[in-house]
Amino acid sequence: MVSAQFILIALCVVVGLLPTMVVRLLNKIPEQLFGQGLSHAMQHGWLWLTPVSSKTAEYSALLVAVGLLVSLFGWFIVRMIMKPKRKAGHLGRVAAWDCGFGPLSSRMQYTGGSFSMPVRRIFAPLWKLSTEQKLQARNGLPLHAHTQIYREQSDDLSWRIIYNPIIAWINFVTRNIGRIQTGHLRHYLAYSFFTLIVLLWLIS
Amino acid sequence: MIDIIDFKGWILVIIQTWMFVFLAPLLVGWLTWLKCHLQNRSAPSLFQPYKNLWRLFHKDVLLPKHASLIFRMTPYIIAGVMLIAASIIPLFVVRMPSSATADVIVLVGFFALAKFFQSLAAMDIGTAFGGMGASREMTVSALAEPAMLMAVFTLAMVAGSTNLSTVVETIISQGLVLRPSLLFAFAGLVLVAIAETGRIPVDNPSTHLELTMIHEAMVLEYSGRMLALIEWSSMTKLMVYGVLICNVFFPWGIAQHHDLYSMFIGFVAVGFKLMLLAVCLVVAETLLAKMRLFRVPIFLSLAFTLSLLGLLSYIILEVG
């Protein structure tokens, strides 16, 4: 089921490790559009990415990946050396720290909404946030609360400020242009007559 | 271009990286010693962090019930990333082959990779602590990284390069000149370093209380050698930021040739600079209290503004 995602991950890693190949493939586009591309990015071989010049910035993705693998391997060796003597093969598994309040449940986990709460609060002016909190009472008595429904919605402000006025304006204009299609036959004859006059004036 | 097939250079890279890793606990020990004396408490030995790490390495690892492979792999990934980040920073000598492979923007990418895996591992266990730590860490990082990149861009524009060795050599070659762009970038980078390394006033590194945790909340469930690796990595990160600030903005003393005498002078110079930086950090930590979380955006906006001012002052005052 998830093999498709793994293929995508592998392709992402390959593209990241060989940026010069990607630049070489994509270079044709700016060359056709602007007449010049980023051919000096590959001037020092396929291993080095040098966008401006070698002195300004150079980066070798493959060497960085090799370095990362070497350092991970190094830590693995350290772990093997410092492995303490254990009775059984497996590591001990215990319950996670629950702060003394009783067993943890999956409802106490952080959801997407809770994870993004600080960012939403800090960048609140960028979004239109609305919160709804409803207490569903049992037997009609609020003190016998049964369920609490909490709903948060964040709408994009740019949709409201930029896109909606443009949509409203387009609707207004098209409605008014559509007025040409309404009316009596004599209105159509008048349109044709005046269009002919204007065209004849333009030609002459 | 720095010669990549330089055997002596790569030996120096390995020595320098391992010095970063092995001297980072000493820096933290010095910080703790200074803080205790400043607060009129009796201080532990300078080598106490080494004893703590030794103790942790010899303890058993206990995993939470629902921990997956990500939780188990993360300490090794973070340690590996910190190792490679340390390899590209010039500690006591410049012109190393490793700084040709990755520049300062890749360094920011390394820190982001470590942070990503740390947050994933924190969310992996399913407790509210981990989620809280991860959420706060990502918020602080989302605000701090633009400020750091802006300071880095200012440095890159001054030196004409993003290669750290080239930046250090350019600033040395210009002599003792007061550059407003570098002053602003220095101030911005110091504020970002405080946020990224989790020091007061952004985070309290010696607490395990909910209200005051960001980094500690993410590592609450780790034990034994995994906790040792994570603690060691955060000490290395502090040293990386410290050396970055010292050697980029005050590079005098660093060895520009690969001979023993220059490297010895470079080592003594960076040691002295780091000790002085630690004194300034400890005084700031003692005088300031930890900020509440929703005041941290103001702190980091200040860092961003200072870095932006550095960039603008370079463009207006120093070009041409």
Interface residues (C-beta under 8 A of the other chain):
Chain A: H44 S54 K55 T56 A57 E58 Y59 S60 L63 V64 G67 L68 S71 L72 G74 W75 F76 R79 M82 P84 R86 L91 G92 R93 V94 A95 A96 W97 D98 C99 L104 S106 M108 Q109 Y110 S114 F115 S116 M117 P118 V119 R121 I122
Chain B: M1 I4 F57 H58 K59 D60 V61 L62 L63 P64 K65 H66 A67 Y76 I77 A79 G80 V81 L83 I84 S87 S98 A100 T101 A102 D103 I105 V106 M123 I125 G126 T127 A128 F129 G130 G131 M132 A134 S135 R136 M138 T139 A142 L143 A156 G160 S161 T162 N163 T166 L220 E221 R225 L229 L293 F294 P297
